[in-house]
Amino acid sequence: MLVDVATFTVASVLIVLLPGPDTLVVVRNLMAGGRRAAVRASLGVMTGLVVWVVGAALGLSALLTASHDAYLGLRVAGALYLGWMGLATLRARPHEDQADAVAGGTEPARGRRGGLVGTGFTAGILTDLLNPKVGVFFMTFLPGFIPADAPVAGTSLLLGGIFVVLTAGYYGALLALSGPVMRWMADGPVRRWVDRVTGLILIAFGVRLAVEP
């Protein structure tokens, strides 16, 4: 059992370090609202992961995969949401006071375009819950590390919990090291280019979610 957990932990670290839409949403919130907004987005992402882990442990993810219409509908909704956030990021025009606040790690006085559903905790949890591939990932990834004589549901929750904790550690390190990067990105031209790249990548993630089975 210990060997399986250790192997799972190593594999999970490698997966967590690969940037995906959830990481990009956290970075987007970091740029738009500083560390506090990024922390809220991180908590949203981790809440979504917990929901999918519990769903995988209880077999709910399998039901979602079995229902073609539900899976397709969730994929389309997730793709539209990522695309909408990407477009909002491309169109955003941060004010000087926002850039100064973000560079200092404080909360800007005014929000950028995107509304409540595109920022903070809501953005993080929707990015995960509207991506059925996260549920399928846990449903297919976790069983490979469960010993034959171990309880499936309990062990799945244990392994999923490890994955969530590793994700929390990754986001914590990312935010702890973000100060110099945010000060660099507070420069107007640099910030505009970062917004463009971030927006295009979010749109690309949305297209990928829509077209890949």
HELIX and SHEET records of a PDB file:
HELIX    1   1 LEU A    2  VAL A   16  1                                  15    
HELIX    2   2 PRO A   21  LEU A   58  1                                  38    
HELIX    3   3 LEU A   60  ALA A   66  1                                   7    
HELIX    4   4 HIS A   68  ARG A   91  1                                  24    
HELIX    5   5 GLU A   96  ALA A  103  1                                   8    
HELIX    6   6 LEU A  116  GLY A  118  5                                   3    
HELIX    7   7 GLY A  120  LEU A  129  1                                  10    
HELIX    8   8 PRO A  132  PHE A  141  1                                  10    
HELIX    9   9 LEU A  142  PHE A  145  5                                   4    
HELIX   10  10 VAL A  152  ALA A  176  1                                  25    
HELIX   11  11 SER A  178  MET A  185  1                                   8    
HELIX   12  12 GLY A  188  VAL A  211  1                                  24    
END                                                                             
